[in-house]
């Protein structure tokens, strides 16, 4: 099991998928933060943007943990 996980992690590192995914998630968080900042006058948009950002972070966290641990 440990060898299989090590092999999968090495494959991910070689292809750069982890870095690309991290950059994508970082971009999503930055865009979401800009939406929240720009929607300051409209409190309902602020709440919706915060909910969507939190949901995306939670989903990506769970998928990453599932993929990493097999």
Contact map, one row per residue, 1 for C-alpha under 8 A:
1111100000000000000000000000000000000000000000000000000000000000000000
1111110000000000000000000000000000000000000000000000000000000000000000
1111111000000000000000000000000000000000000000000000000000000000000000
1111111100000000000000000000000000000000000000000000000000000000000000
1111111110000000000000000000000000000000000000000000000000000000000111
0111111111000000000000000000000000000000000000000000000000000000000000
0011111111100000000000000000000000000000000000000000000000000000000000
0001111111110000000000000000000000000000000000000000000000000000000000
0000111111111000000000000000000000000000000000000000000000000000000100
0000011111111100000000000000000000000000000000000000000000000000000000
0000001111111110000000000000000000000000000000000000000000000000000000
0000000111111111110000000000000000000000000000000000000000000000000000
0000000011111111110000000000000000000000000000000000000000000000000000
0000000001111111000000000000000000000000000000000000000000000000000000
0000000000111111100000000000000000000000000000000000000000000000000000
0000000000011111111100000000000000000000000000000000000000000000000000
0000000000011011111110000000000000000000000000000000000000000000000000
0000000000011001111111000000000000000000000000000000000000000000000000
0000000000000001111111100000000000000000000000000000000000000000000000
0000000000000001111111110000000000000000000000000000000000000000000000
0000000000000000111111111000000000000000000000000000000000000000000000
0000000000000000011111111100000000000000000000000000000000000000000000
0000000000000000001111111110000000000000000000000000000000000000000000
0000000000000000000111111111000000000000000000000000000000000000000000
0000000000000000000011111111100000000000000000000000000010000000000000
0000000000000000000001111111110000000000000000000000000000000000000000
0000000000000000000000111111111000000000000000000000000000000000000000
0000000000000000000000011111111100000000000000000000100000000000000000
0000000000000000000000001111111110000000000000000000100000000000000000
0000000000000000000000000111111111000000000000000000000000000000000000
0000000000000000000000000011111111100000000000000000000000000000000000
0000000000000000000000000001111111110000000000001100100000000000000000
0000000000000000000000000000111111111000000000000000000000000000000000
0000000000000000000000000000011111111100000000000000000000000000000000
0000000000000000000000000000001111111110000001001000000000000000000000
0000000000000000000000000000000111111111000011001100000000000000000000
0000000000000000000000000000000011111111000001000000000000000000000000
0000000000000000000000000000000001111111100000000000000000000000000000
0000000000000000000000000000000000111111111011000000000000000000000000
0000000000000000000000000000000000011111111001000000000000000000000000
0000000000000000000000000000000000000111111000000000000000000000000000
0000000000000000000000000000000000000011111111000000000000000000000000
0000000000000000000000000000000000000011111111100000000000000000000000
0000000000000000000000000000000000000000011111110000000000000000000000
0000000000000000000000000000000000010010011111111000000000000000000000
0000000000000000000000000000000000111011011111111100000000000000000000
0000000000000000000000000000000000000000001111111110000000000000000000
0000000000000000000000000000000000000000000111111111000000000000000000
0000000000000000000000000000000100110000000011111111100000000000000000
0000000000000000000000000000000100010000000001111111110000000000000000
0000000000000000000000000000000000000000000000111111111000000000000000
0000000000000000000000000000000000000000000000011111111100000000000000
0000000000000000000000000001100100000000000000001111111110000000000000
0000000000000000000000000000000000000000000000000111111111000000000000
0000000000000000000000000000000000000000000000000011111111100000000000
0000000000000000000000000000000000000000000000000001111111110000000000
0000000000000000000000001000000000000000000000000000111111111000000000
0000000000000000000000000000000000000000000000000000011111111100000000
0000000000000000000000000000000000000000000000000000001111111110000000
0000000000000000000000000000000000000000000000000000000111111111000000
0000000000000000000000000000000000000000000000000000000011111111100000
0000000000000000000000000000000000000000000000000000000001111111110000
0000000000000000000000000000000000000000000000000000000000111111111000
0000000000000000000000000000000000000000000000000000000000011111111100
0000000000000000000000000000000000000000000000000000000000001111111110
0000000000000000000000000000000000000000000000000000000000000111111111
0000000000000000000000000000000000000000000000000000000000000011111111
0000100010000000000000000000000000000000000000000000000000000001111111
0000100000000000000000000000000000000000000000000000000000000000111111
0000100000000000000000000000000000000000000000000000000000000000011111
